[in-house]
């Protein structure tokens, strides 16, 4: 698991549990889960890129629920 912090959110990249599986990401705020990826991503770089894009939406107010 790799973490990238973007205050007030933290992006966690979840590594595949088995060989050939895909990456996922999770966004946390104050340790609580805010959002999890809804699609499987083929590489850690793609998961990080996708997760950071979602954090940008949250920071701009477009990803708020």
C-alpha positions in Angstrom: 0.0 0.0 0.0 1.4 3.4 -1.0 0.0 6.6 0.5 0.0 10.2 -1.0 -1.2 13.0 1.2 -3.2 15.9 -0.3 -4.6 17.9 2.7 -7.2 17.3 4.0 -7.4 14.0 2.0 -5.1 11.0 1.9 -4.9 8.8 -1.1 -4.1 5.1 -0.5 -3.1 2.9 -3.5 -4.1 -0.6 -2.7 -1.8 -3.2 -4.3 -3.2 -6.3 -5.9 -3.6 -9.3 -3.5 -2.8 -11.8 -6.1 -0.6 -11.9 -9.2 -2.4 -10.6 -12.3 -5.0 -8.7 -10.2 -5.6 -5.0 -10.5 -4.9 -1.9 -8.3 -7.5 0.1 -6.4 -7.4 3.4 -4.5 -9.1 4.8 -1.4 -9.5 8.4 -0.3 -9.6 9.1 3.4 -10.3 12.3 5.3 -9.2 12.3 9.0 -8.8 8.6 8.7 -12.3 7.9 7.6 -13.1 6.5 4.2 -14.5 9.1 1.9 -14.4 7.3 -1.5 -13.1 4.1 -3.0 -12.3 3.4 -6.7 -15.2 1.8 -8.6 -13.0 0.4 -11.3 -9.9 -1.8 -11.4 -6.8 -0.2 -12.7 -3.9 -2.0 -14.4 -1.0 -0.2 -12.8 0.0 1.6 -9.6 0.6 4.8 -11.7 -2.9 4.7 -13.3 -4.4 4.1 -9.8 -2.5 7.1 -8.4 -3.4 9.3 -11.4 -7.1 8.4 -11.2 -7.2 8.9 -7.4 -5.5 12.2 -7.5 -7.9 13.4 -10.2 -10.8 12.5 -7.9 -9.2 14.4 -5.0 -8.9 17.4 -7.2 -12.7 17.1 -7.8 -13.3 16.9 -4.1 -11.2 19.9 -3.4 -13.0 21.9 -6.1 -16.4 20.9 -4.7 -17.5 18.8 -7.7 -17.0 15.4 -6.0 -18.9 16.2 -2.8 -21.8 14.0 -2.0 
